[in-house]
């Protein structure tokens, strides 16, 4: 299939309805749905382990879930353990077996010095990305001044205040 044919296959018909726009596209399968975007697992894991030194995977999952559940982001425990192993292999985390309690032994995770440095780098990177996204929405409001931005509507309905810059 040629590039032109591909473009023609994905063109959307835009209908103007008042100040709002609708597109005839399946947004659930569109990349814009965010379903395939990373939820920045690594910085979250590093931050939580930094605060809760010696945490095990299931405890970590509970803390992550509390941080994300109001956004409708599901937690995949298998993916979490894979990510923990990846971070440990890269030297960001260290772990040890905890056999002090009854039941199966559990890995307890600790942040290494490299993990702290990585977390600081993530914080800088995410701050810049937050600024880029903020500027995008500022421009979007200029282009579509009366179009309610979905994120604002969802945040307000969830009772979440906009993040303030440090």
C-alpha positions, 0 to 999 in steps of 0.5 A: 500500500502506498503512503497516499493510500495509507493516508487516505485510509486514516483520514477522518471526517470532521464535522463542526457542531457548534464550537465542538468537533467530532471525528469519525474514528474509533478512539479506543484503538487510536494511539491518542487514547494513551492505551499504549503509552508508558505510565513511567513505571521506572520513576514511580518504582524508584520513587516509592522504593526511595520512600519505602526502603525494604518494600516487597513487590506486593506492597509496592503494587498496593502503593502504586495502585493507590497513586494511579487508581483514580486515573483508571490505570490498571496495575499488572503485577507480572509486568511490575515484577519484570520491571523490578528485575530489569531495574535490579539487573541495571544496578538501580535496585538491590534486593534480598530475600526476606524469610522472617515471616511465615509463608513464602519468602519475599524479595525486599527491594532497596534503592542503590546510589545509581538508582537515586541518581537515575531517579533524580534524572527522571525527575528532571526529565519529567519536569521538562516533559510536564512543561512541554505538555503544559505549553501544548495545552496553552496553545491548544486553548488558543486554537480551540478557545471554547473546546473543553479539554478532556483532561481538565474535565476529567480532573475536575470531575475526579476532584483533582487539582492541577499540579503546581510547579515547584 
